[in-house]
């Protein structure tokens, strides 16, 4: 059941990643920055879900565990900075 939830999360995050990435290329200004921040959030969720999905499988080698930890960490970093930038540009858009 957990693997199904993670699989659906990966599919939805990939969809939102491509949607926001496409939208950021078509807009300019603060809306572009908002779409880029949403793209980072989607990418962060995608990497965290992929890392969590891989953690469900048995780890047979230390290098694989290290790679999974790296993917998970990159996802958390993307998620953190995406949320931070989204908040910053959202308030800038509201002031404008």
MOQUIRA-V49177 format. One record per backbone hydrogen bond with DSSP energy under -0.5 kcal/mol. NH is the residue of the N-H (numbers start at 1). CO is the residue of the C=O. If there is no record, write none. Layout:
[[NH,CO] [NH,CO]]
This chain:
[[5,1] [6,2] [7,3] [8,4] [9,5] [10,6] [11,7] [12,8] [13,9] [14,10] [15,11] [16,12] [17,13] [18,14] [19,15] [20,16] [21,17] [22,18] [23,19] [24,20] [25,21] [26,22] [27,23] [31,28] [33,29] [34,30] [35,31] [36,32] [37,33] [38,34] [39,35] [40,36] [41,37] [42,38] [43,39] [44,40] [45,41] [46,42] [47,43] [48,44] [49,45] [50,46] [51,47] [52,48] [53,49] [54,50] [55,51] [56,52] [56,53] [57,54] [60,58] [65,61] [66,62] [67,63] [68,64] [69,65] [70,66] [71,67] [72,68] [73,69] [74,70] [75,71] [76,72] [77,73] [78,74] [79,75] [80,76] [81,77] [82,78] [83,79] [84,80] [85,81] [86,82] [87,83] [88,84] [89,85] [90,86] [91,87] [92,88] [93,89] [94,90] [95,91] [96,92]]
